[in-house]
């Protein structure tokens, strides 16, 4: 019986229930009740039996889990809560290197509190933070905010799951006291910086960011476009240092030092501990480290190796250090991936090896070499399927996407990733000492990194490489796949595996067809995508697609949101992209969008020639040979069957960028839709006077429903039946405004808002 595993998993279940169940007020009573239940179970069932033992372990694990969560919150989280909302004289020790941002620097510090504990905090500081080093002692005046909320007050788990309970904005002078020598707890941070610098010095710029991410898990140098490609191909785990990387490292040490030796186990343990610090001690790498340490310690202690027990102990230790890490997505994915591998991979591998006649012992060295490639393919596929079996539902919930091409991409890349990881680690270490020699040693690994980047970009291009779960049909398909798997596993007399596979494939084709057909219902469709505080509107007139704007502050890049939506329809491009004006909330996603989908033509306002965003859009269009038309007069983009999109130039001759934007009127037969961007009162009055506007079925509310837009004069002319408002939840601008909402209500328009409903889809059919 796996006693430790049962207790540890019960402890973890209690912590997850406490974090996700909102049980703060009853944690102590609940723990006491479970402890009493354990005592009564022991007294009532004195006869030893497996059932009694399991019951005691489960009840004890649950009781300790609830108790420890309550104690941890009182001891470590409460001091941060007491500082929240206050401006204090903050004394802290720098724990990591500063990161440069748009408005200064952020740095992780250990802040002193009024109690005996310190609190991990993110300190926001101006240019004074550029020279900070791990181990520096600092003092400044700072305003503190609790780490479980955004600055707008929305509850989040991003920081607390990492053990960061406080955020502090520094004001004024930053006092820095630097020790002569860094304390041992900061050596790993210094080693990490040296390794990253060595990689930067040794590898060409085109691949150095990827190698650095692969070796250390630091993604700062990866472009949004490449990061998205990794997600679509199911290869994000390659740049999040995890068990795979530590397995490569321990495997190399075992090969060099010999298997089964105590010296090998000791050196592997030391290397793994050091590398965890270099990789930032993320939950995924710590989970892998604990498992590897247990596997290495087993022979030292004359104990058997056991995967489930190692996994359970790793989870217990991580949650003991920080129960809030239960909400860390990386931790959840890491543990479910390993659990899936332990449950499924060996069985899948045995099945495939038997079917391919690879389960027999090779008779010669030549036969062994011939079997190497297919055996590797089977092992990789088995591990990928095992990892996916439990992680796919989590990925679907957290990221709303499922990678369909992941098995193929892993098959084509894992062999190269292992070589590049070990080679990049060695070259980076050499580059920290001898940059010239490292540059020569990096040449073969540079080619390998180029190959990996090429494969990732190639496999991410197909529209259905990954399945965005915006469509209800795709969500139903995911549920169906797991039902088919469950039925197949529960059958006493299992049917051939190709039957559920074929059924799943047919269901996928049907889901794609239904999703696409539902979008093309009617003569016109208007979709307002949920991009937070911003705007991105997809208009279908007949069969033509026009995208108006692509910007916002959503968690995902607005360009990815738009591309995911289009590709979920099986579409890989649009006919026209209209940019109303060059503000980030309307255009910051366009560079990313152009990297993922084809655009036949772009329409831009000929204003703000010095706008950086305008220059970025033009450069991206030029690189992809996309024609750009500057709209200086009324321009009609014709479609088939009396469908067209008319773009009007800026109405006002001067004013803010909001007033100098483009207006879009889409027509499909007798149906009309109007998008005015961020145009305000002066521009709307000019539009109403100069343009013979028709009545419209759909109007995307101007300036996110602002009171200074959506004027009575304009609304009285167009009289929209539907008012669609693209607006972020709890935005700081107070959008939509109450007066604008009142005007729409007075007209009898139905109002739909993205902050309340998410993405809004409207299909219209002519009379």
Secondary structure, DSSP 8 states (H G I E B T S, - for coil): --HHHHHHHHHHHHHHHHHHHT-GGGHHHHHHHHHHHHHHHHHH--S--HHHHHHHHHHHHHHHHHHHHHHHIIIIIHHHHHHTT-EEEEEEEE-S--EEETTEEEEEEEEE-SSS-EEEEEEEE-GGGGG--TT-EEEEEEEEEETTB-TTS-B--TTGGGT--EEEEEEEEEEEE--SS--GGGHHHHHHHHHHHHHHHHS-HHHHHHHHHHHH---TTS-HHHHHHHHHTT-GGGGS--HHHHHHHHHHHHHHH-TT-HHHHHHHHHHHHHHHHHTT--HHHHHHHHHHHHHHHHHHTT----HHHHHHHHHHHHHHH-GGGGG-HHHHHHHHHHHHIIIIIHHHHHHHHHHTT-SS--SSHHHHHHHHHHHHHHHHHHHHHHHHHHHHHHHHHHHSEEESSHHHHHHHHHHHHHHHHHHHHHHHHHHTT-HHHHHHHTHHHHHHHHHHHHHHHHHH-STTSEEETTSHHHHHHHHHHHHHHHHHHH-SS---HHHHHHHHHHHHHHHHHHHHHHHT-SSEEEEE---SSSEEEEEEETTEEEEEEEE---SS-HHHHHHHHHHHTT--EESEEEE--S-HHHHTTHHHHHTTSEESEEEEES--TT-HHHHHHHHHHHHTT-EEEEESS-EEEE-STTEEEEEE--SSSSS-TTTT--EEEEEETTEEEEE-TT--HHHHHHHHHHS-----SEEE-GGGG-TTSS-HHHHHHH--SEEEE---TT-TT--S-HHHHHHHHHHT-EEEEHHHHSSEEEEE---
